[in-house]
Amino acid sequence: MSVEQAILEAVRSLPSDKQREVLSHATRLQEQHRSKKPFRSIKGLWSDLGILLSAEEIEEDQRAMWKNFPREDL
């Protein structure tokens, strides 16, 4: 038995007011599914800002941020 068939059988066995609840819930699920926006990559999010960072620039900034970080192993 497929999931669709199992759902139909379960809904058919319910009283009409409960069937309306199931329909309402299914409609909400459809709307949520349709309204989800596709994930955009970080490159896509930054594309209109004109930010161009090289790997070297990122590494240099990381070293600068962490150089004064307290260390307990010294």
N, CA and C atoms as an extended XYZ file, in Angstrom:
222
Properties=species:S:1:pos:R:3:atomname:S:1:resname:S:1:resid:I:1 pbc="F F F"
N         0.848       -1.174        0.000 N   MET     1
C         0.000        0.000        0.000 CA  MET     1
C         0.896        1.240        0.000 C   MET     1
N         0.612        2.184       -0.879 N   SER     2
C         1.397        3.413       -0.950 CA  SER     2
C         0.974        4.375        0.171 C   SER     2
N         1.780        5.361        0.391 N   VAL     3
C         1.465        6.371        1.408 CA  VAL     3
C         0.179        7.097        1.030 C   VAL     3
N         0.032        7.402       -0.237 N   GLU     4
C        -1.168        8.093       -0.707 CA  GLU     4
C        -2.424        7.267       -0.407 C   GLU     4
N        -2.361        5.990       -0.679 N   GLN     5
C        -3.511        5.119       -0.422 CA  GLN     5
C        -3.812        5.036        1.074 C   GLN     5
N        -2.756        4.955        1.885 N   ALA     6
C        -2.947        4.887        3.337 CA  ALA     6
C        -3.583        6.168        3.861 C   ALA     6
N        -3.153        7.301        3.322 N   ILE     7
C        -3.735        8.584        3.733 CA  ILE     7
C        -5.205        8.644        3.340 C   ILE     7
N        -5.511        8.236        2.106 N   LEU     8
C        -6.910        8.252        1.644 CA  LEU     8
C        -7.793        7.371        2.517 C   LEU     8
N        -7.325        6.183        2.836 N   GLU     9
C        -8.112        5.283        3.679 CA  GLU     9
C        -8.330        5.868        5.072 C   GLU     9
N        -7.280        6.454        5.625 N   ALA    10
C        -7.393        7.044        6.960 CA  ALA    10
C        -8.370        8.216        6.951 C   ALA    10
N        -8.294        9.060        5.928 N   VAL    11
C        -9.177       10.224        5.848 CA  VAL    11
C       -10.622        9.778        5.628 C   VAL    11
N       -10.822        8.784        4.803 N   ARG    12
C       -12.183        8.303        4.536 CA  ARG    12
C       -12.854        7.751        5.796 C   ARG    12
N       -12.056        7.246        6.722 N   SER    13
C       -12.638        6.659        7.937 CA  SER    13
C       -12.978        7.719        8.989 C   SER    13
N       -12.591        8.965        8.743 N   LEU    14
C       -12.848       10.040        9.704 CA  LEU    14
C       -14.208       10.698        9.456 C   LEU    14
N       -14.794       11.289       10.504 N   PRO    15
C       -16.016       12.070       10.305 CA  PRO    15
C       -15.694       13.329        9.482 C   PRO    15
N       -16.708       13.937        8.886 N   SER    16
C       -16.491       15.047        7.957 CA  SER    16
C       -15.777       16.244        8.591 C   SER    16
N       -16.041       16.552        9.864 N   ASP    17
C       -15.352       17.685       10.486 CA  ASP    17
C       -13.850       17.422       10.619 C   ASP    17
N       -13.479       16.185       10.892 N   LYS    18
C       -12.059       15.819       10.972 CA  LYS    18
C       -11.420       15.798        9.586 C   LYS    18
N       -12.193       15.426        8.566 N   GLN    19
C       -11.691       15.473        7.195 CA  GLN    19
C       -11.364       16.912        6.804 C   GLN    19
N       -12.202       17.865        7.230 N   ARG    20
C       -11.942       19.279        6.949 CA  ARG    20
C       -10.647       19.737        7.634 C   ARG    20
N       -10.402       19.245        8.850 N   GLU    21
C        -9.157       19.577        9.554 CA  GLU    21
C        -7.943       19.056        8.790 C   GLU    21
N        -8.047       17.824        8.306 N   VAL    22
C        -6.947       17.240        7.527 CA  VAL    22
C        -6.717       18.059        6.262 C   VAL    22
N        -7.793       18.454        5.590 N   LEU    23
C        -7.677       19.267        4.382 CA  LEU    23
C        -7.024       20.611        4.698 C   LEU    23
N        -7.407       21.226        5.796 N   SER    24
C        -6.825       22.500        6.203 CA  SER    24
C        -5.330       22.359        6.454 C   SER    24
N        -4.970       21.297        7.142 N   HIS    25
C        -3.553       21.051        7.418 CA  HIS    25
C        -2.776       20.799        6.125 C   HIS    25
N        -3.338       20.009        5.230 N   ALA    26
C        -2.671       19.722        3.956 CA  ALA    26
C        -2.492       21.004        3.143 C   ALA    26
N        -3.468       21.894        3.180 N   THR    27
C        -3.377       23.167        2.465 CA  THR    27
C        -2.251       24.021        3.041 C   THR    27
N        -2.139       24.063        4.374 N   ARG    28
C        -1.039       24.806        5.014 CA  ARG    28
C         0.313       24.239        4.604 C   ARG    28
N         0.417       22.924        4.563 N   LEU    29
C         1.675       22.294        4.155 CA  LEU    29
C         2.034       22.661        2.716 C   LEU    29
N         1.032       22.686        1.833 N   GLN    30
C         1.281       23.075        0.447 CA  GLN    30
C         1.788       24.509        0.364 C   GLN    30
N         1.173       25.404        1.115 N   GLU    31
C         1.583       26.810        1.094 CA  GLU    31
C         3.006       26.973        1.616 C   GLU    31
N         3.347       26.263        2.674 N   GLN    32
C         4.708       26.333        3.209 CA  GLN    32
C         5.714       25.826        2.194 C   GLN    32
N         5.358       24.756        1.518 N   HIS    33
C         6.261       24.168        0.520 CA  HIS    33
C         6.486       25.135       -0.638 C   HIS    33
N         5.430       25.791       -1.091 N   ARG    34
C         5.541       26.737       -2.206 CA  ARG    34
C         6.287       27.999       -1.821 C   ARG    34
N         6.173       28.431       -0.574 N   SER    35
C         6.752       29.717       -0.182 CA  SER    35
C         8.225       29.641        0.198 C   SER    35
N         8.806       28.450        0.267 N   LYS    36
C        10.219       28.346        0.614 CA  LYS    36
C        11.067       28.878       -0.534 C   LYS    36
N        11.992       29.772       -0.160 N   LYS    37
C        12.899       30.325       -1.157 CA  LYS    37
C        14.119       29.423       -1.264 C   LYS    37
N        14.648       29.268       -2.455 N   PRO    38
C        15.840       28.433       -2.595 CA  PRO    38
C        17.033       29.073       -1.901 C   PRO    38
N        17.930       28.240       -1.387 N   PHE    39
C        19.130       28.702       -0.711 CA  PHE    39
C        20.058       29.373       -1.709 C   PHE    39
N        20.585       30.528       -1.324 N   ARG    40
C        21.560       31.211       -2.168 CA  ARG    40
C        22.942       31.051       -1.547 C   ARG    40
N        23.927       30.872       -2.375 N   SER    41
C        25.283       30.714       -1.860 CA  SER    41
C        25.798       32.051       -1.334 C   SER    41
N        26.837       31.999       -0.536 N   ILE    42
C        27.459       33.217       -0.006 CA  ILE    42
C        27.961       34.079       -1.158 C   ILE    42
N        28.529       33.463       -2.156 N   LYS    43
C        29.006       34.230       -3.311 CA  LYS    43
C        27.854       34.994       -3.946 C   LYS    43
N        26.703       34.361       -4.048 N   GLY    44
C        25.543       35.032       -4.617 CA  GLY    44
C        25.040       36.166       -3.747 C   GLY    44
N        25.121       36.011       -2.430 N   LEU    45
C        24.669       37.059       -1.527 CA  LEU    45
C        25.578       38.276       -1.578 C   LEU    45
N        26.867       38.080       -1.820 N   TRP    46
C        27.826       39.176       -1.848 CA  TRP    46
C        28.023       39.758       -3.243 C   TRP    46
N        27.459       39.149       -4.266 N   SER    47
C        27.781       39.524       -5.643 CA  SER    47
C        27.493       40.986       -5.952 C   SER    47
N        26.430       41.547       -5.413 N   ASP    48
C        26.081       42.934       -5.730 CA  ASP    48
C        26.793       43.949       -4.841 C   ASP    48
N        27.594       43.496       -3.879 N   LEU    49
C        28.298       44.405       -2.975 CA  LEU    49
C        29.697       44.781       -3.459 C   LEU    49
N        30.180       44.091       -4.465 N   GLY    50
C        31.502       44.391       -5.001 CA  GLY    50
C        32.639       43.984       -4.069 C   GLY    50
N        32.412       43.005       -3.205 N   ILE    51
C        33.443       42.540       -2.276 CA  ILE    51
C        34.217       41.406       -2.931 C   ILE    51
N        35.493       41.632       -3.111 N   LEU    52
C        36.352       40.605       -3.692 CA  LEU    52
C        37.494       40.340       -2.716 C   LEU    52
N        37.476       39.215       -2.049 N   LEU    53
C        38.508       38.854       -1.087 CA  LEU    53
C        39.275       37.643       -1.586 C   LEU    53
N        40.587       37.761       -1.501 N   SER    54
C        41.411       36.611       -1.866 CA  SER    54
C        41.643       35.765       -0.628 C   SER    54
N        42.114       34.550       -0.838 N   ALA    55
C        42.416       33.659        0.284 CA  ALA    55
C        43.502       34.263        1.158 C   ALA    55
N        44.462       34.955        0.543 N   GLU    56
C        45.547       35.585        1.297 CA  GLU    56
C        45.008       36.691        2.198 C   GLU    56
N        44.075       37.484        1.694 N   GLU    57
C        43.489       38.555        2.502 CA  GLU    57
C        42.712       37.986        3.691 C   GLU    57
N        42.001       36.922        3.457 N   ILE    58
C        41.239       36.294        4.541 CA  ILE    58
C        42.191       35.753        5.601 C   ILE    58
N        43.257       35.081        5.186 N   GLU    59
C        44.234       34.543        6.126 CA  GLU    59
C        44.919       35.659        6.911 C   GLU    59
N        45.254       36.745        6.236 N   GLU    60
C        45.895       37.884        6.914 CA  GLU    60
C        44.966       38.476        7.977 C   GLU    60
N        43.690       38.633        7.628 N   ASP    61
C        42.714       39.162        8.587 CA  ASP    61
C        42.529       38.205        9.765 C   ASP    61
N        42.529       36.904        9.501 N   GLN    62
C        42.399       35.929       10.590 CA  GLN    62
C        43.595       35.999       11.531 C   GLN    62
N        44.791       36.102       10.965 N   ARG    63
C        45.986       36.211       11.809 CA  ARG    63
C        45.923       37.473       12.664 C   ARG    63
N        45.486       38.584       12.087 N   ALA    64
C        45.391       39.847       12.826 CA  ALA    64
C        44.364       39.741       13.954 C   ALA    64
N        43.249       39.074       13.698 N   MET    65
C        42.216       38.938       14.727 CA  MET    65
C        42.683       38.061       15.882 C   MET    65
N        43.427       37.010       15.588 N   TRP    66
C        43.786       36.033       16.604 CA  TRP    66
C        45.151       36.285       17.249 C   TRP    66
N        45.929       37.279       16.783 N   LYS    67
C        47.303       37.425       17.279 CA  LYS    67
C        47.368       37.767       18.764 C   LYS    67
N        46.404       38.492       19.301 N   ASN    68
C        46.429       38.859       20.716 CA  ASN    68
C        45.494       38.013       21.561 C   ASN    68
N        44.991       36.950       20.991 N   PHE    69
C        44.085       36.090       21.724 CA  PHE    69
C        44.855       35.415       22.849 C   PHE    69
N        44.317       35.457       24.069 N   PRO    70
C        45.073       34.840       25.184 CA  PRO    70
C        45.228       33.335       24.991 C   PRO    70
N        46.434       32.889       25.316 N   ARG    71
C        46.725       31.465       25.225 CA  ARG    71
C        47.126       30.954       26.600 C   ARG    71
N        46.625       29.812       26.950 N   GLU    72
C        46.949       29.236       28.248 CA  GLU    72
C        48.133       28.282       28.189 C   GLU    72
N        48.566       27.908       26.992 N   ASP    73
C        49.631       26.913       26.870 CA  ASP    73
C        51.021       27.542       26.885 C   ASP    73
N        51.137       28.847       27.043 N   LEU    74
C        52.452       29.497       27.059 CA  LEU    74
C        52.979       29.680       28.445 C   LEU    74
